[in-house]
Amino acid sequence: MTFRSSPGRRPKPEDVFDLKCCRGCRQQYETPEHVLLQCLHVPEIVDLRHRFLSSVNIDPNLERSESHCFELLKSLLFSWDWIACTASFVNDVLKVWKDGNNIEREGEDSDEERE
């Protein structure tokens, strides 16, 4: 499991926040859209995000709500014009995220094995 919460996850009364919160900032639910488009805790991800959003003509400095990030991520993933660069961005972020949180990269060679 890469993320603690599913996309679009909103708080529910029965949730145990410590089990769902972002391992980076510990302030929001750890959803794909939060890690990819909102969390400011990992500088390398913030830099990847800034470069990616700039490349697709989206203001990287604009503060976005959780619901806006969810819709933005969906639109980027389902756009034929942006799918290749979005996939590359997601892949790069997931490598950083998994390495920083000691999450095994299943089904992929490590960077060292490829060299």
DSSP file (Angstrom, degrees, kcal/mol; ACC not computed):
  #  RESIDUE AA STRUCTURE BP1 BP2  ACC     N-H-->O    O-->H-N    N-H-->O    O-->H-N    TCO  KAPPA ALPHA  PHI   PSI    X-CA   Y-CA   Z-CA
    1    1 A M              0   0    0      0, 0.0   103,-0.1     0, 0.0     3,-0.1   0.000 360.0 360.0 360.0 128.4    0.0    0.0    0.0
    2    2 A T        +     0   0    0      1,-0.2     2,-0.3   101,-0.1   101,-0.0   0.881 360.0  35.9 -89.3 -45.1    1.5    3.4   -1.0
    3    3 A F        -     0   0    0      1,-0.1    -1,-0.2    19,-0.0    28,-0.1  -0.827  66.3-140.9-114.2 151.1   -1.1    5.8    0.5
    4    4 A R  S    S+     0   0    0     -2,-0.3     2,-0.3    26,-0.3    27,-0.2   0.683  87.9  41.0 -81.2 -19.2   -3.0    5.5    3.8
    5    5 A S  S    S-     0   0    0     25,-2.3     3,-0.1    15,-0.1    -1,-0.1  -0.962  84.3-114.6-132.8 148.3   -6.2    6.9    2.3
    6    6 A S    >   -     0   0    0     -2,-0.3     3,-1.8     1,-0.2    -2,-0.1  -0.336  51.2 -75.3 -76.6 160.6   -8.0    6.4   -0.9
    7    7 A P  T 3  S+     0   0    0      0, 0.0    -1,-0.2     0, 0.0    23,-0.0  -0.248 119.1  14.5 -55.8 140.1   -8.5    9.3   -3.5
    8    8 A G  T 3  S+     0   0    0      1,-0.2    -2,-0.1    58,-0.1     2,-0.1   0.562  87.3 167.7  73.9   8.1  -11.1   11.8   -2.5
    9    9 A R    <   -     0   0    0     -3,-1.8    -1,-0.2     1,-0.0    20,-0.2  -0.317  13.6-169.9 -61.1 130.6  -11.2   10.5    1.1
   10   10 A R        -     0   0    0     -2,-0.1    -1,-0.0     1,-0.1     0, 0.0  -0.905  34.9 -83.8-118.8 150.8  -13.0   12.8    3.5
   11   11 A P        -     0   0    0      0, 0.0    -1,-0.1     0, 0.0     3,-0.0  -0.193  43.2-166.7 -55.7 140.2  -13.0   12.5    7.3
   12   12 A K    >   -     0   0    0      1,-0.1     3,-1.8    -3,-0.0    -3,-0.0  -0.942  31.3-116.4-125.2 150.0  -15.5   10.1    8.8
   13   13 A P  T 3  S+     0   0    0      0, 0.0    -1,-0.1     0, 0.0     0, 0.0   0.826 114.4  51.4 -56.3 -33.6  -16.5    9.8   12.5
   14   14 A E  T 3  S+     0   0    0      2,-0.1     2,-0.1    -3,-0.0     0, 0.0   0.523  85.4 115.1 -84.3  -4.5  -15.1    6.3   12.8
   15   15 A D    <   -     0   0    0     -3,-1.8     2,-0.8     1,-0.1     3,-0.1  -0.375  61.5-142.5 -67.3 140.9  -11.7    7.2   11.3
   16   16 A V    >>  -     0   0    0      1,-0.2     3,-2.0    -2,-0.1     4,-0.7  -0.911  16.0-155.4 -98.8 104.0   -8.6    6.9   13.5
   17   17 A F  H >> S+     0   0    0     -2,-0.8     4,-2.2     1,-0.3     3,-1.4   0.840  87.2  61.3 -54.8 -40.2   -6.8   10.0   12.1
   18   18 A D  H 34 S+     0   0    0      1,-0.3    -1,-0.3     2,-0.2     8,-0.0   0.759 105.5  49.0 -60.4 -23.9   -3.3    8.7   13.1
   19   19 A L  H <4 S+     0   0    0     -3,-2.0    -1,-0.3     1,-0.1    -2,-0.2   0.632 120.6  35.1 -87.7 -14.9   -3.8    5.7   10.8
   20   20 A K  H << S+     0   0    0     -3,-1.4    10,-2.9    -4,-0.7    -2,-0.2   0.545  92.4 108.7-113.0 -13.3   -5.0    7.8    7.8
   21   21 A C  B  < S-A   29   0A   0     -4,-2.2     8,-0.2     8,-0.3     2,-0.1  -0.255  79.4 -88.5 -75.8 157.5   -2.9   11.0    8.2
   22   22 A C     >  -     0   0    0      6,-2.8     4,-1.2     1,-0.2    -1,-0.1  -0.381  24.6-144.2 -62.6 129.3    0.0   12.0    5.9
   23   23 A R  T  4 S+     0   0    0      2,-0.1    -1,-0.2    -2,-0.1    -2,-0.1   0.646  97.8  50.6 -70.0 -13.7    3.3   10.6    7.0
   24   24 A G  T  4 S+     0   0    0     18,-0.0    -1,-0.1    77,-0.0    -3,-0.0   0.945 130.0   6.6 -84.8 -69.5    4.9   13.8    5.7
   25   25 A C  T  4 S-     0   0    0      3,-0.1    -2,-0.1    17,-0.0    -4,-0.0   0.713  77.8-147.1 -91.6 -22.1    2.9   16.7    7.3
   26   26 A R  S  < S+     0   0    0     -4,-1.2    -3,-0.1     2,-0.2    -5,-0.1   0.754  76.3  95.4  59.0  26.8    0.6   14.7    9.6
   27   27 A Q  S    S+     0   0    0      1,-0.1     2,-0.3     2,-0.1    -1,-0.1   0.616  80.3  32.9-117.7 -21.4   -2.0   17.4    9.0
   28   28 A Q  S    S-     0   0    0     -6,-0.1    -6,-2.8     3,-0.0    -2,-0.2  -0.823  94.2 -80.1-130.9 167.1   -4.2   16.0    6.2
   29   29 A Y  B     -A   21   0A   0     -2,-0.3     2,-1.7    -8,-0.2    -8,-0.3  -0.487  47.8-116.8 -65.4 141.0   -5.4   12.6    5.0
   30   30 A E        +     0   0    0    -10,-2.9   -25,-2.3    -2,-0.2   -26,-0.3  -0.599  56.9 153.0 -84.8  81.6   -2.7   10.8    3.0
   31   31 A T     >  -     0   0    0     -2,-1.7     4,-2.3   -27,-0.2     5,-0.3  -0.668  58.8-108.8-103.0 162.2   -4.5   10.6   -0.3
   32   32 A P  H  > S+     0   0    0      0, 0.0     4,-2.8     0, 0.0     5,-0.3   0.921 120.4  50.5 -56.1 -43.3   -2.8   10.5   -3.7
   33   33 A E  H  > S+     0   0    0      1,-0.2     4,-2.3     2,-0.2     5,-0.4   0.853 109.5  51.1 -67.1 -32.8   -3.9   14.1   -4.5
   34   34 A H  H  >>S+     0   0    0      3,-0.2     5,-3.0     2,-0.2     4,-2.2   0.961 114.8  41.2 -66.9 -49.8   -2.6   15.4   -1.2
   35   35 A V  H  <5S+     0   0    0     -4,-2.3    -2,-0.2     3,-0.2    -1,-0.2   0.924 122.3  40.8 -64.4 -44.3    0.9   13.8   -1.7
   36   36 A L  H  <5S+     0   0    0     -4,-2.8    -1,-0.2    -5,-0.3    -2,-0.2   0.863 133.3  15.2 -73.3 -36.6    1.1   14.7   -5.4
   37   37 A L  H  <5S+     0   0    0     -4,-2.3    -3,-0.2    -5,-0.3    -2,-0.2   0.525 130.2  25.4-122.4  -7.1   -0.4   18.2   -5.3
   38   38 A Q  T  <5S+     0   0    0     -4,-2.2    -3,-0.2    -5,-0.4    -4,-0.1   0.749  78.6 100.9-126.7 -46.4   -0.6   19.6   -1.8
   39   39 A C      < -     0   0    0     -5,-3.0     3,-0.2     1,-0.1    -1,-0.0  -0.189  38.8-173.6 -59.4 132.5    1.9   18.3    0.8
   40   40 A L        +     0   0    0      1,-0.1    -1,-0.1     5,-0.0     6,-0.1   0.265  60.1  95.3-106.0   8.9    4.8   20.7    1.4
   41   41 A H  S    S+     0   0    0      1,-0.2    -1,-0.1     2,-0.0    -2,-0.0   0.813  75.3  57.9 -75.7 -31.5    6.8   18.4    3.8
   42   42 A V    >>  -     0   0    0     -3,-0.2     4,-2.3     1,-0.2     3,-0.7  -0.862  67.1-160.6-107.0 105.2    9.2   16.8    1.2
   43   43 A P  H 3> S+     0   0    0      0, 0.0     4,-2.4     0, 0.0     5,-0.2   0.836  90.5  55.8 -54.2 -37.5   11.2   19.4   -0.6
   44   44 A E  H 3> S+     0   0    0      1,-0.2     4,-2.2     2,-0.2     5,-0.1   0.887 110.0  45.8 -64.5 -37.6   12.1   17.1   -3.5
   45   45 A I  H <> S+     0   0    0     -3,-0.7     4,-2.9     2,-0.2    -1,-0.2   0.898 110.2  53.8 -70.7 -40.1    8.4   16.4   -4.1
   46   46 A V  H  X S+     0   0    0     -4,-2.3     4,-2.4     2,-0.2    -2,-0.2   0.910 110.8  47.2 -59.0 -42.2    7.6   20.2   -3.9
   47   47 A D  H  X S+     0   0    0     -4,-2.4     4,-2.4     2,-0.2     5,-0.2   0.922 112.1  48.7 -66.2 -45.0   10.3   20.8   -6.5
   48   48 A L  H  X S+     0   0    0     -4,-2.2     4,-2.6     1,-0.2    -2,-0.2   0.920 112.9  49.2 -59.2 -43.8    9.0   18.0   -8.8
   49   49 A R  H  X S+     0   0    0     -4,-2.9     4,-3.0     2,-0.2     5,-0.3   0.920 109.8  50.9 -61.4 -46.2    5.4   19.4   -8.4
   50   50 A H  H  X S+     0   0    0     -4,-2.4     4,-2.0    -5,-0.2    -1,-0.2   0.928 113.6  44.1 -59.8 -47.1    6.5   22.9   -9.2
   51   51 A R  H  X S+     0   0    0     -4,-2.4     4,-1.8     2,-0.2    -1,-0.2   0.910 115.9  47.9 -65.4 -42.1    8.3   21.9  -12.4
   52   52 A F  H  X S+     0   0    0     -4,-2.6     4,-1.2    -5,-0.2    -2,-0.2   0.964 112.9  45.8 -64.3 -52.6    5.5   19.6  -13.5
   53   53 A L  H ><>S+     0   0    0     -4,-3.0     5,-3.0     1,-0.2     3,-0.5   0.889 112.5  51.7 -61.1 -38.9    2.7   22.1  -12.9
   54   54 A S  H ><5S+     0   0    0     -4,-2.0     3,-1.5    -5,-0.3    -1,-0.2   0.889 105.7  56.2 -61.8 -38.2    4.7   24.8  -14.7
   55   55 A S  H 3<5S+     0   0    0     -4,-1.8    -1,-0.2     1,-0.3    -2,-0.2   0.746 109.7  44.9 -68.2 -23.1    5.2   22.5  -17.7
   56   56 A V  T <<5S-     0   0    0     -4,-1.2    -1,-0.3    -3,-0.5    -2,-0.2   0.100 120.7-107.3-107.1  21.4    1.4   22.1  -18.1
   57   57 A N  T < 5S+     0   0    0     -3,-1.5     2,-0.4     1,-0.2    -3,-0.2   0.844  75.2 134.8  59.4  40.0    0.7   25.8  -17.6
   58   58 A I      < -     0   0    0     -5,-3.0    -1,-0.2    -6,-0.1    -2,-0.2  -0.974  65.2-109.1-118.1 133.4   -0.8   25.5  -14.2
   59   59 A D    >   -     0   0    0     -2,-0.4     3,-0.9     1,-0.2    -5,-0.1  -0.447  27.1-163.7 -62.8 112.6    0.3   28.0  -11.5
   60   60 A P  T 3  S+     0   0    0      0, 0.0    -1,-0.2     0, 0.0    -9,-0.1   0.665  84.6  57.0 -74.1 -14.9    2.4   25.9   -9.0
   61   61 A N  T 3  S+     0   0    0    -11,-0.1     2,-0.3     2,-0.1    -2,-0.1   0.511  78.1 111.7 -94.3  -5.6    2.1   28.5   -6.3
   62   62 A L    <   -     0   0    0     -3,-0.9     2,-0.4     1,-0.1    -4,-0.0  -0.516  69.5-127.3 -72.0 129.9   -1.7   28.6   -6.1
   63   63 A E        -     0   0    0     -2,-0.3     2,-0.4     1,-0.0    -2,-0.1  -0.639  31.8-164.8 -77.5 132.7   -3.1   27.2   -2.9
   64   64 A R        -     0   0    0     -2,-0.4     2,-0.0   -27,-0.2   -27,-0.0  -0.917  16.4-122.1-124.6 145.7   -5.7   24.5   -3.7
   65   65 A S     >  -     0   0    0     -2,-0.4     4,-2.5     1,-0.1     5,-0.2  -0.311  34.0-106.8 -74.8 165.9   -8.4   22.8   -1.7
   66   66 A E  H  > S+     0   0    0      1,-0.2     4,-2.2     2,-0.2     5,-0.1   0.917 121.9  48.7 -59.5 -43.9   -8.5   19.0   -1.3
   67   67 A S  H  > S+     0   0    0      1,-0.2     4,-2.2     2,-0.2    -1,-0.2   0.883 110.3  50.9 -67.4 -36.5  -11.5   18.8   -3.6
   68   68 A H  H  > S+     0   0    0      2,-0.2     4,-2.9     1,-0.2    -1,-0.2   0.920 110.0  49.9 -65.2 -42.0   -9.8   21.0   -6.2
   69   69 A C  H  X S+     0   0    0     -4,-2.5     4,-2.7     2,-0.2     5,-0.2   0.889 109.2  52.4 -62.5 -39.1   -6.7   18.8   -6.1
   70   70 A F  H  X S+     0   0    0     -4,-2.2     4,-2.1     2,-0.2    -1,-0.2   0.941 113.7  42.3 -61.1 -47.8   -8.8   15.7   -6.5
   71   71 A E  H  X S+     0   0    0     -4,-2.2     4,-2.5     2,-0.2    -2,-0.2   0.883 113.9  52.2 -67.9 -38.6  -10.5   17.2   -9.6
   72   72 A L  H  X S+     0   0    0     -4,-2.9     4,-2.3     2,-0.2     5,-0.2   0.929 109.4  48.9 -63.3 -45.3   -7.2   18.5  -11.0
   73   73 A L  H  X S+     0   0    0     -4,-2.7     4,-2.4     1,-0.2    -2,-0.2   0.920 111.4  50.2 -61.6 -43.4   -5.5   15.2  -10.6
   74   74 A K  H  X S+     0   0    0     -4,-2.1     4,-1.9     1,-0.2    -1,-0.2   0.933 110.6  49.4 -59.2 -45.7   -8.4   13.4  -12.4
   75   75 A S  H  < S+     0   0    0     -4,-2.5    -1,-0.2     1,-0.2    -2,-0.2   0.875 112.4  47.7 -65.2 -36.0   -8.3   15.9  -15.3
   76   76 A L  H >< S+     0   0    0     -4,-2.3     3,-0.8     1,-0.2    -1,-0.2   0.889 112.5  48.8 -70.2 -38.6   -4.5   15.5  -15.7
   77   77 A L  H 3< S+     0   0    0     -4,-2.4    -2,-0.2     1,-0.2    -1,-0.2   0.805 115.6  43.6 -70.4 -29.1   -4.7   11.7  -15.6
   78   78 A F  T 3< S+     0   0    0     -4,-1.9     2,-0.6    -5,-0.2    -1,-0.2   0.238  89.4 102.8-103.9  14.3   -7.6   11.6  -18.2
   79   79 A S    X>  -     0   0    0     -3,-0.8     4,-1.5    -4,-0.2     3,-0.6  -0.866  58.2-155.3 -98.9 121.7   -6.1   14.2  -20.6
   80   80 A W  T 34 S+     0   0    0     -2,-0.6     4,-0.4     1,-0.2    -1,-0.2   0.849  96.3  56.2 -60.7 -32.9   -4.6   12.8  -23.7
   81   81 A D  T 34 S+     0   0    0      1,-0.2    -1,-0.2     2,-0.1     4,-0.2   0.806 120.0  27.3 -69.1 -29.1   -2.5   15.9  -24.0
   82   82 A W  T <> S+     0   0    0     -3,-0.6     4,-2.6    -6,-0.2     5,-0.2   0.437  89.3  99.1-114.6  -1.4   -1.0   15.6  -20.5
   83   83 A I  H  X S+     0   0    0     -4,-1.5     4,-2.7     1,-0.2     5,-0.2   0.879  83.7  49.9 -62.0 -40.4   -1.0   11.8  -19.7
   84   84 A A  H  > S+     0   0    0     -4,-0.4     4,-2.0     2,-0.2    -1,-0.2   0.946 116.5  39.8 -65.2 -48.0    2.7   11.1  -20.6
   85   85 A C  H  > S+     0   0    0     -4,-0.2     4,-2.2     2,-0.2    -1,-0.2   0.845 116.0  52.7 -72.2 -30.5    4.1   14.0  -18.5
   86   86 A T  H  X S+     0   0    0     -4,-2.6     4,-2.9   -10,-0.2     5,-0.2   0.925 109.1  49.4 -66.6 -44.0    1.6   13.3  -15.7
   87   87 A A  H  X S+     0   0    0     -4,-2.7     4,-2.5    -5,-0.2    -2,-0.2   0.903 111.5  49.0 -61.4 -41.2    2.6    9.6  -15.6
   88   88 A S  H  X S+     0   0    0     -4,-2.0     4,-2.5    -5,-0.2    -1,-0.2   0.918 112.2  48.4 -64.1 -43.6    6.3   10.6  -15.5
   89   89 A F  H  X S+     0   0    0     -4,-2.2     4,-2.7     2,-0.2     5,-0.2   0.936 112.2  48.2 -61.0 -48.4    5.6   13.1  -12.6
   90   90 A V  H  X S+     0   0    0     -4,-2.9     4,-2.8     1,-0.2     5,-0.2   0.925 112.0  50.0 -60.0 -45.3    3.5   10.5  -10.7
   91   91 A N  H  X S+     0   0    0     -4,-2.5     4,-2.0    -5,-0.2    -1,-0.2   0.927 111.8  47.5 -58.9 -46.5    6.3    7.9  -11.1
   92   92 A D  H  X S+     0   0    0     -4,-2.5     4,-1.8     1,-0.2    -2,-0.2   0.914 113.9  47.0 -62.8 -43.4    9.0   10.3  -10.0
   93   93 A V  H  X S+     0   0    0     -4,-2.7     4,-3.1     1,-0.2     5,-0.2   0.919 109.9  53.3 -65.2 -43.3    7.0   11.4   -6.9
   94   94 A L  H  X S+     0   0    0     -4,-2.8     4,-3.0    -5,-0.2     5,-0.3   0.874 106.4  52.9 -62.7 -36.3    6.1    7.9   -5.9
   95   95 A K  H  X S+     0   0    0     -4,-2.0     4,-2.4    -5,-0.2    -1,-0.2   0.947 113.4  42.9 -61.4 -47.5    9.8    6.9   -6.0
   96   96 A V  H  X S+     0   0    0     -4,-1.8     4,-2.4     2,-0.2    -2,-0.2   0.927 116.6  48.3 -63.3 -45.3   10.7    9.7   -3.6
   97   97 A W  H  X S+     0   0    0     -4,-3.1     4,-1.2     2,-0.2    -2,-0.2   0.935 114.1  44.6 -62.6 -48.7    7.6    9.0   -1.4
   98   98 A K  H  <>S+     0   0    0     -4,-3.0     5,-2.7    -5,-0.2     3,-0.4   0.922 114.6  48.4 -64.4 -44.0    8.2    5.3   -1.2
   99   99 A D  H ><5S+     0   0    0     -4,-2.4     3,-0.9    -5,-0.3    -1,-0.2   0.906 111.9  49.7 -63.0 -40.7   12.0    5.7   -0.5
  100  100 A G  H 3<5S+     0   0    0     -4,-2.4    -1,-0.2     1,-0.2    -2,-0.2   0.706 118.2  39.1 -71.2 -20.0   11.3    8.3    2.1
  101  101 A N  T 3<5S-     0   0    0     -4,-1.2    -1,-0.2    -3,-0.4    -2,-0.2   0.206 110.3-115.1-114.9  13.6    8.8    6.2    3.9
  102  102 A N  T < 5 +     0   0    0     -3,-0.9     2,-0.5    -4,-0.4    -3,-0.2   0.887  58.9 158.1  53.4  44.3   10.5    2.8    3.5
  103  103 A I      < -     0   0    0     -5,-2.7    -1,-0.2    -6,-0.2    -2,-0.1  -0.877  45.0-115.3 -99.4 126.6    7.7    1.5    1.3
  104  104 A E        -     0   0    0     -2,-0.5     2,-1.2    -3,-0.1    -5,-0.0  -0.326  16.5-132.8 -62.7 137.8    8.8   -1.4   -0.9
  105  105 A R    >   -     0   0    0      3,-0.1     3,-1.1    -7,-0.0     2,-0.1  -0.745  29.8-156.6 -91.1  89.4    8.8   -0.8   -4.6
  106  106 A E  T 3   +     0   0    0     -2,-1.2     3,-0.1     1,-0.2    -3,-0.0  -0.427  68.2   8.3 -70.5 137.1    7.0   -3.9   -5.7
  107  107 A G  T 3  S+     0   0    0      1,-0.2     2,-0.4    -2,-0.1    -1,-0.2   0.649 109.1  94.5  73.1  15.6    7.5   -5.1   -9.3
  108  108 A E  S <  S-     0   0    0     -3,-1.1    -1,-0.2     0, 0.0     2,-0.2  -0.994  73.7-115.4-139.4 148.5   10.2   -2.6  -10.1
  109  109 A D        -     0   0    0     -2,-0.4     2,-0.1     1,-0.1    -3,-0.0  -0.480  36.1-113.1 -74.5 147.9   14.0   -2.6  -10.1
  110  110 A S     >  -     0   0    0     -2,-0.2     4,-1.2     1,-0.1     3,-0.2  -0.393  29.1-108.2 -73.4 162.1   15.7   -0.3   -7.7
  111  111 A D  H  > S+     0   0    0      1,-0.2     4,-0.8     2,-0.2     3,-0.2   0.861 120.8  54.7 -59.4 -35.7   17.8    2.5   -9.2
  112  112 A E  H >4 S+     0   0    0      1,-0.2     3,-0.6     2,-0.2    -1,-0.2   0.873 103.5  54.4 -66.5 -37.4   20.9    0.7   -8.1
  113  113 A E  H 34 S+     0   0    0     -3,-0.2    -1,-0.2     1,-0.2    -2,-0.2   0.792 105.6  54.0 -68.0 -27.4   19.9   -2.5  -10.0
  114  114 A R  H 3<        0   0    0     -4,-1.2    -1,-0.2    -3,-0.2    -2,-0.2   0.696 360.0 360.0 -80.0 -19.2   19.5   -0.6  -13.2
  115  115 A E    <<        0   0    0     -4,-0.8    -1,-0.2    -3,-0.6    -2,-0.2   0.484 360.0 360.0 -79.9 360.0   22.9    0.9  -13.2
